[in-house]
């Protein structure tokens, strides 16, 4: 589930400054709302739990007493977080009553300046969409790995209906001790790539975050070059640098029916590289590790 802290790594949130305590940074986020003129009654009726709420400067400058009542309504709804746009964060102060209520309800408060509301809303909605999409893709991936190769082609089309027959798989294990942060950073970079290159929505690829690694499935309508440079070109296109990951690469395949086999090869190659302290290996390079690794418990 997308959390407040995940959004802070996006470039749209660079100017956000936390002014409350940090206890609510792991609140779930599933939507957005804007507080302009709404009354406390409107807020309780129309706003949703897990909304990231943006408050305009105009609202904060008018009727402080009314603002306290509006914030009380936001806390009653259990919104995920509140961002207040200000012209000068150093001279702006939030009433103590609002700050105390925010801390008591574990609702983080932020001040921000250099960000457009439209960009913030688009960034959150995109992140929520990709987070939901990743969970769905992960479910299909698990189902694929738990079932036989005879179902691979049909399950592959559920992962991405635009998959082509020729494919190669990559498995990336973070070298950082903070696995979650490394995986989330890579996923955010991919999301931003899609956000600013909408034509990639039509590509025959899948980028899936698992609990300990990333799985990239790249497909093509033409045979994928089997040489190292061709495969590394694909990896570089998705910013999966060996300095950040141990990367395992499958053998290239010419049928979606071999997708399950290709994923197993990529995972085995990545684990072999990780164990031996290398940054990249192809499945053809791992020798007897290819027989042993599939039977390991961890």
C-alpha positions in Angstrom: 0.0 0.0 0.0 1.2 3.5 -0.9 2.3 5.5 2.2 3.0 9.1 2.9 6.7 8.6 3.2 6.8 7.0 -0.3 5.5 10.3 -1.8 8.3 12.3 -0.2 10.8 10.7 -2.6 9.0 12.1 -5.6 10.4 15.3 -7.2 7.0 17.0 -6.9 7.3 16.9 -3.1 10.9 18.3 -2.9 9.7 21.5 -1.2 7.6 19.8 1.4 8.8 20.3 5.0 7.4 18.3 7.9 6.3 20.5 10.8 4.5 18.0 13.0 6.0 14.9 14.5 6.8 11.9 12.3 4.4 9.3 13.7 2.1 9.5 10.7 4.6 9.2 7.9 3.5 5.5 7.3 -0.2 6.4 7.0 -1.7 4.8 3.9 -2.6 7.1 0.9 -5.3 6.2 -1.5 -6.5 9.6 -2.8 -6.4 13.4 -2.7 -8.7 16.3 -1.6 -8.4 20.1 -1.7 -9.6 22.3 1.1 -10.7 25.6 -0.3 -14.0 26.8 1.1 -15.5 23.6 2.5 -17.3 23.7 5.9 -16.7 21.1 8.6 -19.9 19.5 7.5 -18.7 19.3 3.9 -15.4 17.8 4.9 -17.1 15.0 7.0 -19.4 14.3 4.1 -17.1 14.6 1.0 -13.5 13.9 2.2 -12.2 10.3 2.6 -9.9 8.5 5.0 -6.4 8.1 3.5 -6.8 11.3 1.5 -3.7 13.5 1.2 -5.3 17.0 1.7 -3.9 20.2 0.2 -4.9 23.5 1.9 -4.7 26.7 -0.1 -2.9 29.7 1.3 -6.2 31.7 1.0 -7.9 29.3 3.5 -5.0 29.6 6.0 -5.1 33.4 5.9 -8.8 33.7 6.6 -10.7 33.2 9.8 -8.3 31.3 12.1 -11.2 30.1 14.3 -13.0 28.6 11.3 -9.8 26.9 10.2 -9.4 25.1 13.6 -12.9 23.7 13.1 -12.1 22.6 9.6 -8.9 20.9 10.8 -10.8 19.1 13.5 -13.1 17.8 10.8 -10.1 16.6 8.8 -8.7 14.7 11.8 -12.1 13.2 12.5 -12.2 11.8 8.9 -8.7 10.3 9.5 -7.1 11.8 6.4 -3.6 10.5 5.6 -1.7 13.9 5.7 -2.2 17.6 5.2 -0.1 19.9 3.1 -0.4 23.7 3.5 0.9 25.9 0.7 2.7 29.1 2.0 4.7 31.9 0.5 7.3 31.9 3.3 7.6 28.8 5.5 10.0 30.5 7.9 7.5 33.2 8.9 4.3 31.1 8.8 3.0 29.5 12.0 0.3 27.0 12.5 -1.9 27.5 15.6 -0.7 25.3 18.6 -4.2 23.7 18.9 -4.0 22.5 15.3 -0.4 21.2 15.8 -1.3 19.4 19.0 -4.4 17.8 17.3 -2.3 16.7 14.3 0.2 15.0 16.6 -2.5 13.4 18.7 -4.2 12.0 15.6 -0.9 10.9 13.9 -1.7 13.1 10.9 1.5 14.7 9.5 1.4 18.3 8.6 3.6 19.8 5.9 4.4 23.3 4.6 5.3 23.6 0.9 6.1 26.4 -1.6 7.4 25.5 -5.0 4.8 23.0 -6.3 1.7 23.3 -8.4 -1.4 21.7 -7.1 -2.2 20.0 -10.4 1.3 18.3 -10.4 0.9 17.1 -6.8 -2.5 15.6 -7.5 -1.3 13.9 -10.7 1.8 12.5 -8.9 -0.3 11.0 -6.1 -2.9 9.5 -8.4 -0.2 8.1 -10.6 1.6 6.6 -7.6 -1.7 5.1 -6.3 -2.4 3.6 -9.7 1.1 2.1 -10.1 1.0 0.8 -6.5 -2.3 -1.0 -7.2 -1.0 -2.2 -10.6 2.1 -3.6 -9.0 0.0 -5.7 -6.5 -2.1 -7.1 -9.3 1.0 -7.9 -11.3 2.7 -9.5 -8.3 -0.3 -11.7 -7.8 -0.2 -12.9 -11.4 3.6 -13.5 -11.1 3.1 -15.7 -8.1 0.4 -17.6 -9.8 2.6 -18.1 -12.8 5.5 -19.5 -10.7 3.3 -21.8 -8.7 1.7 -23.4 -11.9 3.1 -25.3 -14.8 4.7 -24.0 -18.0 1.5 -25.0 -19.9 -0.3 -21.9 -18.3 2.6 -19.5 -18.8 1.4 -17.9 -22.1 -2.1 -17.2 -20.8 -1.0 -15.8 -17.5 1.6 -13.7 -19.3 -1.1 -11.9 -21.3 -2.8 -11.0 -17.9 0.5 -9.4 -16.8 0.5 -7.4 -20.0 -1.8 -7.9 -22.9 0.8 -6.2 -25.2 3.5 -8.8 -24.5 5.3 -10.1 -27.6 6.6 -13.6 -28.1 10.4 -12.8 -27.9 11.5 -12.1 -24.4 14.3 -11.8 -21.8 13.9 -11.5 -18.0 16.0 -9.6 -15.5 16.1 -10.1 -11.7 17.6 -7.3 -9.6 18.6 -7.8 -6.0 19.6 -4.6 -4.1 23.1 -4.4 -2.8 22.0 -1.8 -0.2 21.2 -3.1 3.3 18.0 -1.1 3.1 16.3 -3.4 0.6 12.9 -1.7 0.8 14.3 1.8 0.2 16.3 0.6 -2.8 13.4 -1.2 -4.3 11.0 1.7 -3.8 13.5 4.1 -5.3 13.9 1.9 -8.5 10.1 1.6 -8.7 9.6 5.4 -8.4 12.2 6.0 -11.1 10.2 3.7 -13.4 7.0 5.4 -12.5 8.5 8.8 -13.4 9.8 7.4 -16.6 6.3 6.3 -17.6 4.8 9.6 -16.4 7.0 11.6 -18.7 7.1 9.2 -21.5 3.5 8.1 -22.0 4.3 6.1 -25.2 5.9 3.5 -22.9 2.4 2.6 -21.8 2.2 0.8 -25.1 5.5 -1.2 -24.6 5.6 -4.9 -24.1 7.3 -4.8 -20.7 6.5 -5.5 -17.1 8.3 -4.0 -14.1 7.3 -5.8 -10.9 8.5 -5.1 -7.3 8.7 -8.2 -5.2 9.5 -8.5 -1.5 13.3 -8.8 -2.1 13.9 -8.0 -5.7 12.7 -6.5 -8.9 11.6 -8.5 -11.9 11.8 -6.9 -15.4 10.2 -8.8 -18.3 11.1 -7.3 -21.6 9.4 -8.6 -24.8 9.8 -7.8 -28.4 8.1 -8.6 -31.7 11.6 -9.5 -33.1 14.2 -11.8 -31.7 16.2 -10.1 -28.9 19.9 -10.0 -29.5 21.6 -12.7 -27.5 24.8 -10.8 -27.0 25.8 -9.0 -23.8 25.6 -5.5 -25.2 22.0 -6.0 -26.5 20.9 -7.2 -23.1 22.8 -4.5 -21.2 21.1 -1.9 -23.4 17.7 -3.1 -22.2 18.9 -3.0 -18.5 20.3 0.6 -18.9 17.0 1.8 -20.4 15.3 1.0 -17.1 18.1 2.5 -14.9 18.9 -0.9 -13.3 22.6 -0.1 -12.7 24.9 -3.0 -11.6 26.4 -0.7 -8.9 23.0 -0.7 -7.1 21.9 -4.3 -7.8 23.1 -7.8 -8.4 21.5 -8.3 -11.8 20.6 -11.7 -13.2 19.7 -12.1 -16.8 17.9 -15.1 -18.4 18.6 -16.6 -21.7 16.6 -15.0 -24.5 13.4 -16.9 -25.4 11.2 -17.0 -28.5 7.9 -18.0 -26.9 5.7 -16.6 -24.1 5.2 -20.2 -23.1 8.8 -20.1 -21.8 8.2 -17.0 -19.5 8.2 -19.1 -16.3 11.5 -20.7 -17.3 13.0 -17.3 -18.1 12.0 -15.8 -14.7 13.5 -18.8 -12.9 16.7 -18.4 -14.9 16.9 -14.7 -14.1 16.3 -15.3 -10.4 19.0 -18.0 -10.2 21.5 -15.8 -12.0 20.8 -12.9 -9.7 21.1 -15.0 -6.5 24.4 -16.5 -7.9 25.7 -13.0 -8.5 24.6 -11.8 -5.1 26.2 -14.7 -3.2 29.5 -14.4 -5.1 29.6 -10.6 -4.7 29.2 -9.9 -8.4 27.1 -7.2 -9.9 25.8 -9.1 -13.0 25.5 -12.6 -14.3 23.8 -14.3 -17.2 22.2 -17.7 -16.6 24.6 -19.3 -18.9 27.5 -18.2 -16.6 26.3 -19.7 -13.3 27.3 -23.3 -13.9 26.1 -25.8 -11.2 24.5 -22.9 -9.2 21.6 -23.3 -11.7 20.9 -26.8 -10.2 21.4 -25.9 -6.6 19.7 -22.4 -6.2 16.1 -23.5 -7.1 16.1 -25.8 -4.1 17.3 -23.2 -1.6 14.9 -22.1 1.1 16.3 -18.6 1.4 
